[in-house]
């Protein structure tokens, strides 16, 4: 093996392969190699979207797309004007991979298999003579301003230009820190809430479709579907809150109170509705008279939590019970006592400080000819294909910059 390459990409994931293929395609004369510490690459692609690979999200306006990035919102606006969702769709379709849009906006290959994306990358890498060097764990990087010396578990390699696309990798962050970069310390970003509460203990699997949730004592607020799980709460409303609150919730050691409005109405307005229900459904049992399009099992638990027993009819409710029920529906407080990783898709906030990256090229401001793309930098997103879009955008812009020089 020739130890000297024109360009080396560290990280055999989505961003690494995307950068390598684009560089090799645009400049066939360049020798390009991907270094991957494992025995195979693209493992995060494999498990993404439950094995279907959530390639991107059907949001086509850059100023709207950036709102899905708790860290990186301001910095990504320019890059998204250069390469974003429509470009991603076209890139894959030109290589024989058709994508489809689901109701919630997530985009997957029509095949419903992440292997389609993996095969696409592997085929393109082979077609354009990208060298894949597996089992090459990077131990250190040195540079004399014109050449990079990369010490790996398989020996030292040299290159003129270096792309780091390792994702949230603490070892690589230490290597980059040793080179002079500032690392924002990582904290978990996408996670579910652990909650022990009798109101939700017996109803895992219940989904409330349109709720608002706040973290008490902060400005953090989110909305959307809520899923009750065996250990607490999940689904987009919670995951979005965890992403935007990643740093703040870490400071609180994942022990805090949330307030949920299950019906998206004010307590006073809700109370007026309940008073009308008391007249309209006077002879009906309250626990059986589900209102506000709530799931039946959730309604029952909120009724019981309002000191209303199972045998009470609407006509029998007193003022205090009606007020208690209105608060359960609009301002229910739950104590969060911890977090759980969201499936296998572990995402962190943290990485190379964004001030040290030129977002017109994704080149390091500290080290010439070093490019940083994907989650190795301090950018992360809510769930739904947005982290992959960040990877495609950064990798494409870096590849264009490398080839242009």
ChimeraX attribute file (.defattr): number of C-alpha atoms within 10 A of each C-alpha:
attribute: neighborCount
match mode: 1-to-1
recipient: residues
	/A:1	5
	/A:2	7
	/A:3	11
	/A:4	18
	/A:5	18
	/A:6	15
	/A:7	23
	/A:8	26
	/A:9	25
	/A:10	27
	/A:11	28
	/A:12	28
	/A:13	24
	/A:14	26
	/A:15	30
	/A:16	29
	/A:17	28
	/A:18	22
	/A:19	28
	/A:20	29
	/A:21	26
	/A:22	21
	/A:23	27
	/A:24	23
	/A:25	19
	/A:26	15
	/A:27	17
	/A:28	13
	/A:29	12
	/A:30	16
	/A:31	20
	/A:32	26
	/A:33	26
	/A:34	27
	/A:35	24
	/A:36	23
	/A:37	19
	/A:38	15
	/A:39	9
	/A:40	13
	/A:41	24
	/A:42	22
	/A:43	14
	/A:44	18
	/A:45	22
	/A:46	19
	/A:47	18
	/A:48	19
	/A:49	23
	/A:50	15
	/A:51	14
	/A:52	21
	/A:53	25
	/A:54	26
	/A:55	28
	/A:56	25
	/A:57	26
	/A:58	20
	/A:59	16
	/A:60	13
	/A:61	14
	/A:62	18
	/A:63	15
	/A:64	11
	/A:65	20
	/A:66	22
	/A:67	16
	/A:68	19
	/A:69	22
	/A:70	22
	/A:71	21
	/A:72	18
	/A:73	17
	/A:74	12
	/A:75	18
	/A:76	22
	/A:77	19
	/A:78	14
	/A:79	19
	/A:80	22
	/A:81	12
	/A:82	14
	/A:83	19
	/A:84	24
	/A:85	24
	/A:86	14
	/A:87	15
	/A:88	20
	/A:89	20
	/A:90	14
	/A:91	14
	/A:92	17
	/A:93	13
	/A:94	10
	/A:95	12
	/A:96	11
	/A:97	18
	/A:98	16
	/A:99	20
	/A:100	15
	/A:101	14
	/A:102	11
	/A:103	7
	/A:104	9
	/A:105	14
	/A:106	20
	/A:107	24
	/A:108	24
	/A:109	22
	/A:110	13
	/A:111	14
	/A:112	17
	/A:113	19
	/A:114	25
	/A:115	18
	/A:116	18
	/A:117	22
	/A:118	20
	/A:119	12
	/A:120	15
	/A:121	21
	/A:122	16
	/A:123	14
	/A:124	20
	/A:125	23
	/A:126	12
	/A:127	12
	/A:128	20
	/A:129	19
	/A:130	23
	/A:131	17
	/A:132	20
	/A:133	19
	/A:134	17
	/A:135	16
	/A:136	20
	/A:137	21
	/A:138	21
	/A:139	15
	/A:140	17
	/A:141	19
	/A:142	14
	/A:143	16
	/A:144	7
	/A:145	10
	/A:146	10
	/A:147	16
	/A:148	23
	/A:149	18
	/A:150	22
	/A:151	17
	/A:152	17
	/A:153	12
	/A:154	12
	/A:155	12
	/A:156	16
	/A:157	17
	/A:158	21
	/A:159	22
	/A:160	17
	/A:161	19
	/A:162	25
	/A:163	27
	/A:164	25
	/A:165	31
	/A:166	27
	/A:167	27
	/A:168	21
	/A:169	15
	/A:170	16
	/A:171	14
	/A:172	23
	/A:173	24
	/A:174	16
	/A:175	16
	/A:176	19
	/A:177	14
	/A:178	13
	/A:179	15
	/A:180	11
	/A:181	20
	/A:182	18
	/A:183	20
	/A:184	15
	/A:185	15
	/A:186	20
	/A:187	17
	/A:188	20
	/A:189	28
	/A:190	28
	/A:191	26
	/A:192	27
	/A:193	26
	/A:194	20
	/A:195	22
	/A:196	17
	/A:197	13
	/A:198	10
	/A:199	17
	/A:200	22
	/A:201	15
	/A:202	15
	/A:203	16
	/A:204	16
	/A:205	13
	/A:206	18
	/A:207	19
	/A:208	18
	/A:209	17
	/A:210	16
	/A:211	18
	/A:212	21
	/A:213	24
	/A:214	21
	/A:215	21
	/A:216	14
	/A:217	9
	/A:218	11
	/A:219	8
	/A:220	17
	/A:221	19
	/A:222	19
	/A:223	20
	/A:224	15
	/A:225	17
	/A:226	24
	/A:227	19
	/A:228	21
	/A:229	21
	/A:230	14
	/A:231	18
	/A:232	23
	/A:233	26
	/A:234	22
	/A:235	20
	/A:236	18
	/A:237	23
	/A:238	24
	/A:239	22
	/A:240	27
	/A:241	25
	/A:242	28
	/A:243	25
	/A:244	23
	/A:245	21
	/A:246	23
	/A:247	17
	/A:248	14
	/A:249	23
	/A:250	16
	/A:251	11
	/A:252	9
	/A:253	11
	/A:254	17
	/A:255	17
	/A:256	15
	/A:257	16
	/A:258	20
	/A:259	18
	/A:260	24
	/A:261	22
	/A:262	26
	/A:263	21
	/A:264	17
	/A:265	16
	/A:266	14
	/A:267	20
	/A:268	13
	/A:269	11
	/A:270	21
	/A:271	21
	/A:272	14
	/A:273	15
	/A:274	19
	/A:275	16
	/A:276	13
	/A:277	17
	/A:278	20
	/A:279	11
	/A:280	12
	/A:281	14
	/A:282	15
	/A:283	13
	/A:284	16
	/A:285	17
	/A:286	26
	/A:287	23
	/A:288	15
	/A:289	14
	/A:290	16
	/A:291	15
	/A:292	12
	/A:293	12
	/A:294	18
	/A:295	14
	/A:296	14
	/A:297	18
	/A:298	21
	/A:299	24
	/A:300	20
	/A:301	19
	/A:302	21
	/A:303	24
	/A:304	16
	/A:305	17
	/A:306	18
	/A:307	14
	/A:308	23
	/A:309	15
	/A:310	13
	/A:311	11
	/A:312	14
	/A:313	19
	/A:314	23
	/A:315	17
	/A:316	15
	/A:317	18
	/A:318	11
	/A:319	10
	/A:320	11
	/A:321	16
	/A:322	23
	/A:323	19
	/A:324	20
	/A:325	24
	/A:326	27
	/A:327	22
	/A:328	23
	/A:329	25
	/A:330	24
	/A:331	23
	/A:332	18
	/A:333	17
	/A:334	19
	/A:335	16
	/A:336	20
	/A:337	15
	/A:338	18
	/A:339	22
	/A:340	16
	/A:341	14
	/A:342	17
	/A:343	13
	/A:344	11
	/A:345	16
	/A:346	14
	/A:347	23
	/A:348	24
	/A:349	25
	/A:350	26
	/A:351	27
	/A:352	24
	/A:353	16
	/A:354	20
	/A:355	12
	/A:356	18
	/A:357	22
	/A:358	15
	/A:359	21
	/A:360	15
	/A:361	19
	/A:362	26
	/A:363	23
	/A:364	20
	/A:365	16
	/A:366	14
	/A:367	15
	/A:368	13
	/A:369	22
	/A:370	20
	/A:371	25
	/A:372	28
	/A:373	30
	/A:374	27
	/A:375	27
	/A:376	27
	/A:377	26
	/A:378	24
	/A:379	25
	/A:380	29
	/A:381	28
	/A:382	21
	/A:383	23
	/A:384	20
	/A:385	21
	/A:386	24
	/A:387	22
	/A:388	25
	/A:389	25
	/A:390	28
	/A:391	23
	/A:392	28
	/A:393	27
	/A:394	30
	/A:395	32
	/A:396	27
	/A:397	22
	/A:398	25
	/A:399	25
	/A:400	16
	/A:401	17
	/A:402	23
	/A:403	14
	/A:404	10
	/A:405	6
